[in-house]
Amino acid sequence: MRELTRAEEEVMQVLWKIKKGFVKEVLEHFDEPKPAYNTVSTIVRILQDKGFVSHKAYGRTHEYFPMISKSEYSKTHLSTFVNDYFSNSFEKMVSFFAKEKRISVKEMEEIMKIMEGEVKKQKSK
């Protein structure tokens, strides 16, 4: 799966949120200053060429919808990120954020609870 540019990801975030929509509806979900209609239209067509989006035609108007779920993209994108920046080690990634104080104590405790639950699940299999 190809990685999205920042602009493509912003459009996909809107489409994942609204499930389907015309360019005008996608544009309504952007903060000010909003991008130009033609910009969003071009990005949606690029996303379609990449296989992330498809459409249903109503004459000359198109309603767009995601072909890839947010969780599917997130899983692939995160795996690539961890591989590229942390030698494919989630341990190194979490350690990095903890050392940089990007994770609060409360968040670390929550991560530990989640991990303990997953360890129990996998041991019981």
N, C-alpha and C positions, 0 to 999 in steps of 0.2 A: 504494500500500500504506500502510495506517495505521500510525502509530507505536505501540509498546506502552508501557504504563505500567511502572514499576519492578516492581510485583508480577506483572504479566502476563509480563514478560520473565523473571523468576525461574522461573515455572512453565514457560515455553517452554524455558528452558535445560535443565530436568530432562527434559522430553519429547524434546528433541533428543538428549539423552544416552542415555535408556533406549529410545528409538524408539516405544514404546507402553506404556500402563499405565493401571491403575485409579487413582482419586483416592488411595486408600490407598498405592499404590506410589509415586506422585508425592510424597506427603507424607513418605515414608521417606527421601527424598533431601535434605530440608531440614535445615539445622543447627538446633541448639537455640538459642533457644526456637522450636519448630516452630509454624507458623500453625495455626489451627483447621481441622479437616476441612471444615467448612462454608465457610470462607473460600476454601480451595483449590478446592472444588467450584464455588463461584460464579465464581471467576476462570476456571476451565476452560470453563464455559458461556459466559462473556463472550468468551473466545478463539474458541469455536465460532461465536458470533454474528458475530464479526469475520472469520471465514473462515480463521483460523490453525490451527484444530484441527477434527478430525472424530471420530466415534466408531463403534464397533461395539457393538450392544446385545446383552446376554445377559440376557434378561428385564428386570428393573428396574435392572440393573447395566450400566454403560457402560465400555468400554475406549477410551481416548483416544489419538490419534496426530496428529502434526503434518501439516498440509497444505502448509506452507511450509518449505523447507529453511533451515537456519541460515545457509548462505552466501547464499541469495537475500535473506533479511532483512538480513543484514549489509551486503550490497552496496547495497541501497536506503537503509538507515539511515545508512550512512557517507556516501553521496552527499548526502543531505539535510543531514547535519551539516556537511560541507565547504561546501556551498552557503550554509547559514544563518550559519555562523560565520567562514568564511574566503573569502568572495566567490567560491565555486566554484573555489578554487585549492588544489590539493594542495601546491604549492610553499609557499604561505603557511602551510599547516597544519604541514608538516614544519619549516619555519623557526621557527614559533612554539614548537614543542616543543623544538627544539634550543636556542633562545635561553633558554627557561625551564629548561634543564638537566633536562628530563624524559626525554631520550634520552641514553644513555651513548655514549661514543666507539665502543665495540664495536658497539652497535646502529646507530649512524650508518654505520659501515663496512659492516655487513651490508646496510643499506638501499642503500648505494651499489653493492654487488656485485649485488644483485637488479635495481636500475635499469639497470646496465650490461648485464646479461644481457637484459633486456627491450628495451633500445635496439638491441642486436645482432639480436634476433629480428625486431623491427619493420622494421629497415633491410633485412633479407634478404628480406622479403616482396615 
